Amino acid sequence: MYLNDFEYFAPQTSAEALSLAARLGSKAKILAGGTDLLIMMKEKILKPECLININDIQEFKTISYVPGQGAVIGAAVKISALEHDSLIKDKYFALHQAAGELGSAQVRAMATVGGNSCHASPAAETPPPLAALGARVVICSSAGEKEMPVEKFILGNRKTALGEGELLTKFILPEPAPRSASRYAYIGLRDAMEIDAVNMAVNLVLEEDCRTVKNLKLVMGSVSPVPLVAEKIPGILIGKELTDELLAQAAQAACDEAKPISDIRASAEYRREMVAVLTRRVLKQAFHAAAGLKEA
């Protein structure tokens, strides 16, 4: 369980980090929280020649917000900071919920929001709410920067759109729409320190009548190699009032789109059943919150 020998770098600025990433290329791994990387190194799954620790770069560790424009979350922001930040709880509730369900308190104090996406586990907690909320990742290199939706950044199990010499530096979240609400839920075998069997997030917007669905985005986790954006549910619900019949149709549509596997945590059949349960749950909760009603 010993780590391999490696060269360690601790840049103080983003420019320095990008220069190191460009120079070291595939020899280096980025160290943020280390809750996944160091375990993989101990298990000899990864043997990087160099580690670039980005935790001393202040701009990667901040959460900022401009009214009317939205929020920017640095890639090295700790999961515990997301969990306890009043702005995130008020404006981006599903992300607040997901952060509170990730691992233990000790893990949340170390793990980072950027690392949770870069590790690209199908069961990761924060990518589904980030995707549901319309978040975009910013990828930087010595050649410049580019943006893409979170769901396009994660390409598969442990695979991302990061190229050699590139860093994920921040997430950009749009200003929440009026009469909108987001919710997150998960299913696991136990209530603590469990990798999710299924997780799900939704962001729902209502029309001025506070009854008709104007827009929504529902994203499923742990039922596909990538965060799975439900394509059929908007067509079922947009322009209509939420009813039990429509909820049942939406739940079935989500089940049809899910692509779960069987593993040690759950069978594919169980996961598909839980997709239906969570779809009804998060849609009802988000609808009630957006309408200013007591949640179901």
C-alpha positions in Angstrom: 0.0 0.0 0.0 3.0 2.3 -0.4 3.0 5.1 -3.0 5.4 4.9 -5.9 8.2 7.4 -6.0 7.2 10.7 -7.7 8.2 14.3 -8.0 6.0 16.8 -6.2 5.1 20.3 -7.4 2.9 22.9 -5.5 2.3 25.8 -7.8 1.0 29.0 -6.3 -0.7 30.5 -9.4 -2.8 29.1 -12.3 -0.2 30.2 -14.8 2.4 28.2 -12.9 0.1 25.2 -12.8 -0.6 25.4 -16.5 3.0 25.7 -17.3 3.8 22.6 -15.3 0.9 20.7 -16.9 2.1 21.6 -20.4 5.8 20.6 -19.6 5.1 17.4 -17.7 2.2 16.1 -19.9 1.2 12.5 -19.3 3.9 12.1 -16.6 1.8 14.1 -14.2 -1.5 13.8 -12.3 -3.3 16.7 -10.7 -3.7 16.4 -6.9 -6.7 18.2 -5.5 -8.4 16.4 -2.7 -6.6 13.1 -3.4 -9.5 11.0 -2.0 -9.6 9.0 -5.2 -6.1 9.5 -6.7 -4.1 8.5 -3.6 -6.1 5.3 -3.2 -5.5 4.4 -6.8 -1.8 5.1 -6.3 -1.7 2.9 -3.2 -3.4 0.1 -5.1 -0.9 0.5 -8.0 -3.6 1.3 -10.5 -1.9 4.6 -11.2 1.9 5.3 -10.9 2.4 8.9 -12.0 5.9 10.2 -12.2 4.8 13.6 -10.9 2.0 15.2 -8.8 0.9 18.8 -9.3 -0.9 20.0 -6.1 -3.3 22.8 -7.0 -4.6 23.4 -3.5 -2.5 26.5 -3.0 -4.0 28.3 -6.0 -6.5 30.7 -4.5 -8.7 31.2 -7.6 -9.3 27.5 -7.8 -10.7 27.5 -4.2 -13.3 30.2 -4.3 -17.1 30.4 -4.9 -18.3 33.7 -6.4 -21.7 34.9 -7.4 -23.0 37.9 -9.5 -26.7 38.6 -9.3 -28.4 38.0 -12.6 -25.4 36.2 -14.0 -24.8 33.2 -11.8 -22.1 31.5 -9.8 -18.5 30.4 -10.5 -17.1 27.5 -8.4 -13.4 26.8 -8.5 -12.3 23.3 -9.3 -10.5 22.9 -5.9 -13.5 24.0 -3.8 -14.0 21.3 -1.1 -17.2 19.3 -1.1 -17.8 20.4 2.5 -17.7 24.0 1.3 -20.4 23.3 -1.2 -22.4 21.5 1.5 -22.2 24.5 4.0 -22.2 27.5 1.6 -25.4 29.5 2.1 -25.4 30.7 -1.5 -25.2 27.2 -2.9 -28.0 26.1 -0.6 -30.2 29.0 -1.5 -29.6 29.1 -5.3 -28.5 25.6 -6.3 -30.2 23.3 -3.7 -29.7 20.0 -5.6 -25.9 20.6 -5.5 -26.1 21.4 -1.8 -28.0 18.1 -1.2 -25.6 16.0 -3.3 -22.5 17.5 -1.5 -24.0 16.5 1.8 -24.4 12.9 0.7 -20.8 12.4 -0.6 -18.8 10.0 1.6 -18.0 10.9 5.2 -17.4 14.2 6.9 -13.7 13.5 6.6 -13.9 12.7 2.9 -16.0 15.8 2.2 -13.4 18.0 4.0 -10.8 16.7 1.5 -12.6 15.9 -1.7 -13.1 18.6 -4.3 -15.9 19.4 -6.8 -13.4 19.3 -9.7 -12.0 16.0 -8.6 -15.4 14.5 -8.3 -16.0 15.2 -12.0 -12.5 14.4 -13.2 -12.5 11.0 -11.5 -15.6 10.4 -13.7 -17.1 7.6 -11.6 -20.6 6.7 -13.0 -21.9 6.9 -9.4 -20.4 10.3 -8.6 -22.7 12.6 -6.7 -22.1 16.1 -8.0 -22.1 15.7 -11.8 -25.9 15.0 -12.0 -26.9 18.1 -10.2 -24.3 20.2 -11.9 -25.6 19.0 -15.3 -29.2 19.5 -14.3 -28.4 23.1 -13.2 -26.8 23.8 -16.6 -23.3 24.0 -15.3 -20.4 24.3 -17.7 -16.8 23.3 -17.1 -13.9 25.6 -18.0 -10.8 23.8 -19.3 -7.6 25.7 -19.5 -4.2 25.0 -21.0 -1.2 27.0 -22.1 -3.0 27.5 -25.4 -6.1 29.1 -23.9 -9.4 28.0 -22.5 -12.7 26.4 -23.6 -16.1 25.6 -22.1 -18.5 22.7 -22.3 -21.5 21.3 -20.5 -20.7 19.0 -17.6 -22.5 16.1 -19.3 -20.2 16.5 -22.3 -17.1 16.6 -20.2 -17.5 13.1 -18.7 -17.1 10.6 -21.6 -17.3 7.3 -19.7 -16.1 5.4 -16.7 -12.9 7.2 -15.6 -12.8 9.0 -19.0 -13.1 12.8 -19.5 -12.6 15.3 -22.3 -9.3 16.6 -20.6 -6.4 16.5 -23.0 -2.7 16.3 -22.2 -1.6 19.5 -20.5 -5.2 20.7 -19.7 -6.8 21.5 -16.3 -10.4 21.8 -15.3 -10.3 25.1 -13.5 -13.9 26.0 -12.6 -17.6 25.5 -13.1 -19.9 28.2 -14.3 -23.6 27.9 -13.2 -26.3 30.2 -14.7 -28.6 32.3 -12.6 -31.6 30.2 -11.5 -34.7 31.1 -13.4 -37.7 32.6 -11.6 -40.1 30.0 -10.2 -37.5 27.3 -10.4 -36.3 24.7 -8.0 -33.8 21.8 -8.1 -33.7 18.6 -6.1 -31.4 15.6 -5.7 -32.0 12.1 -4.4 -30.2 8.8 -4.3 -30.7 5.1 -3.4 -28.0 3.1 -1.6 -27.9 -0.1 0.5 -27.2 1.9 3.7 -27.4 5.5 4.8 -23.7 6.3 5.2 -20.4 5.8 3.3 -22.2 4.2 0.5 -21.6 4.4 -3.2 -24.9 5.3 -4.8 -26.8 2.5 -6.6 -28.8 5.2 -8.3 -28.8 9.0 -8.0 -30.8 11.7 -9.8 -31.1 15.5 -10.0 -33.7 17.7 -11.6 -34.1 21.4 -12.2 -37.7 22.4 -12.9 -39.1 25.8 -13.9 -42.8 26.8 -13.8 -44.8 29.4 -15.8 -46.2 32.5 -14.1 -49.3 30.6 -13.0 -47.0 28.5 -10.8 -48.8 25.3 -12.1 -47.6 24.7 -15.6 -44.2 23.3 -16.3 -42.1 25.7 -18.4 -38.8 23.8 -18.5 -37.0 21.0 -16.8 -33.8 19.0 -17.0 -33.5 15.6 -15.2 -30.2 13.8 -15.0 -29.6 10.2 -13.8 -26.4 8.8 -12.3 -25.1 5.3 -11.7 -27.4 3.9 -14.5 -25.0 4.7 -17.4 -21.2 5.3 -17.8 -22.0 9.0 -18.0 -24.5 11.4 -16.4 -27.6 10.5 -18.4 -29.8 13.4 -19.4 -33.4 12.2 -19.7 -34.5 13.2 -23.3 -38.2 12.1 -23.2 -39.4 13.6 -19.9 -39.4 17.3 -21.1 -41.7 16.4 -23.9 -44.1 14.7 -21.5 -44.3 17.5 -18.9 -43.5 20.8 -20.5 -46.6 22.9 -21.0 -48.7 20.8 -18.6 -49.6 20.7 -15.0 -48.0 17.9 -13.0 -50.4 15.0 -12.3 -50.0 11.5 -11.0 -50.7 10.2 -14.5 -47.9 12.4 -16.0 -45.6 11.4 -13.2 -46.1 7.8 -14.0 -45.4 8.5 -17.7 -42.2 10.4 -16.8 -41.1 7.6 -14.5 -41.6 5.0 -17.2 -39.7 7.2 -19.7 -36.8 7.5 -17.4 -36.8 3.7 -16.9 -36.8 3.2 -20.6 -33.8 5.5 -21.1 -31.7 4.2 -18.2 -28.9 1.7 -19.0 -28.0 0.1 -15.7 -25.7 -2.8 -15.1 -25.7 -5.4 -12.3 -22.9 -5.3 -9.8 -22.1 -5.8 -6.2 -24.3 -2.8 -5.1 -27.5 -3.6 -7.0 -28.9 -5.5 -9.9 -29.9 -3.8 -13.2 -33.5 -4.7 -12.5 -33.4 -3.0 -9.0 -31.7 0.0 -10.4 -34.4 0.4 -13.1 -37.1 0.2 -10.5 -35.4 2.8 -8.3 -35.1 5.1 -11.3 -38.9 5.2 -11.4 -39.1 5.8 -7.7 -36.6 8.7 -7.7 -38.1 10.3 -10.9 -41.5 10.6 -9.2 -39.8 11.8 -5.9 -37.6 14.5 -7.3 -40.2 15.8 -9.8 -42.8 16.2 -7.0 -40.4 17.8 -4.7 -39.1 20.3 -7.2 -42.6 21.1 -8.4 -43.8 21.9 -4.9 -40.7 24.0 -4.1 -41.0 26.0 -7.4 -44.6 26.6 -6.7 -44.0 27.7 -3.2 -45.9 24.8 -1.7 -45.1 22.5 1.1 -43.0 19.7 -0.3 -44.6 16.3 -0.8 
